[in-house]
Amino acid sequence: MKNIVFIVNLPETKKVNRNKPYQFSVDSWKKWCDINGHQLVVLEERIYPEEYMNANWHKLFVFQLLEESGISYDQVLIADADTIIHSQSPNPFELTDNKFSVVPSYGSFDWVCRSIENYKKHLFPDIDVPLWEYFNSGIIICNKKHKDFYDKIIDFYLDNRDNIVKLQETYGVGTDQPILNFFVQKENVDCKYLPYEWNMQDMNRTELLDEDLTFTKIGWIYHFNGIPNNKDNDACYHWMEKTYRYLYER
């Protein structure tokens, strides 16, 4: 089976150094893929202008991009560019049972609840998303049967883009993640929920970040989201660089 890891790594003009630490993510996944016989695909050119669509939404085009590039695949792991995988990680593709595989959200519950409440009120009045089924979209493993699902979300974004942006600006809600969750419920997508070790999100809030990198001993994929940043993203850079060099350059 041929499996793909897909990452979006796009620069932003308003936050010039936002993606400065993301090369550590790309490099870790590249080395892990080389070791394990998978292929890394990185999107580094925008499909839509930055002012119309931010980087997160570009992840939805994964199947279109793979087909246009003539890249064959069985499963695709879509990873946020602020993730690093352990050099000795087992193969997550073997855990999916060919289902849409995700890790539940384990942090930022105020933000999650606010996102669910406002997206339901304004865009999905007939859909419920149970909090215990809400997942973090930083790591998703899917396959060809999910292409139509992603196409529907792209169409939804293009049709509702102004309302989505207004929701984000007014209520401080999420971008692609809440909509993915609502569409999973709307389309009755069969999910497999993986344990926290496969998307160790919100580590700053759960006090897992320490200079001894203890978190590298209790999981496989580290998601450096929710870290307080200054304009140059230095805090995220510190943790991603330190983790990458510990795992891959010792």
Secondary structure as UniProt FT lines:
FT   STRAND          3..8
FT   TURN            16..21
FT   HELIX           22..36
FT   STRAND          39..43
FT   TURN            50..52
FT   HELIX           55..61
FT   HELIX           62..68
FT   TURN            69..70
FT   STRAND          75..79
FT   TURN            81..82
FT   STRAND          83..85
FT   TURN            87..88
FT   HELIX           92..95
FT   TURN            97..98
FT   STRAND          100..104
FT   HELIX           109..122
FT   TURN            125..126
FT   HELIX           131..133
FT   STRAND          135..143
FT   HELIX           144..146
FT   HELIX           147..171
FT   HELIX           176..186
FT   TURN            187..188
FT   STRAND          191..193
FT   HELIX           196..198
FT   TURN            203..207
FT   TURN            211..212
FT   HELIX           214..217
FT   STRAND          221..223
FT   TURN            231..232
FT   HELIX           234..248
//
